Each structure stands twice: as C-alpha cells, then as structure tokens.
Amino acid sequence: MNGEASSNRMERMNGELRQTEKLCVLRPDTAILAAMKTYHNYVRPHEAFNGRTRSEATGIKVECENRGLTLIQNAKKANGN
C-alpha cells in the first residue's frame, strides 16, 4: 500500500459491532464487548495466522471441541457461578 495507512482492521471491527448490535441491545452493564474481544482473540480463526486464532499464534491454546463454550464455562467457574 506504499506506506499508506489502512483502515481494514477498524472497518472489520466496526462490521462485527454492527452485526452484534442487531442481535442484542447494548447496555453499559453488559459484557458484550469483553465477549467480542474473547471471541476475536480465542475463537475466530485468522487468515494471516494460517487459520489459527490470535491466541494460538502467540502460543496460547484452548484445547477442546468447542472453544467458545469452554471459555464461557471457565469464566463462569472463575466468577463462582
């Protein structure tokens, strides 16, 4: 891109936010943004990392059949629920 700044990452994140807003009402007391960050880093495969997640690319593995469900269950246990 000849040294020009790219807004691709921000546009992708904005698109994900718009999709999420359609599915739920965003309120200050919801954990939706934290959940999106967790999904983006631990569940969603990334083309730049050859189909691995961002966490896998840095050496953090969540080994299970359903990463999203496992992360939710572990968070629930950590919060004493």
Residue, then its C-alpha position, 0 to 999 in steps of 0.5 A: m500500500n506504499g506506506e499508506a495507512s489502512s483502515n481494514r482492521m477498524e472497518r472489520m471491527n466496526g462490521e462485527l459491532r454492527q452485526t452484534e448490535k442487531l442481535c442484542v441491545l447494548r447496555p453499559d452493564t453488559a459484557i458484550l464487548a469483553a465477549m467480542k474481544t474473547y471471541h476475536n482473540y480465542v475463537r475466530p480463526h485468522e487468515a494471516f495466522n494460517g487459520r489459527t486464532r490470535s491466541e494460538a499464534t502467540g502460543i496460547k491454546v484452548e484445547c477442546e471441541n468447542r472453544g467458545l463454550t469452554l471459555i464461557q464455562n471457565a469464566k463462569k467457574a472463575n466468577g463462582n457461578 
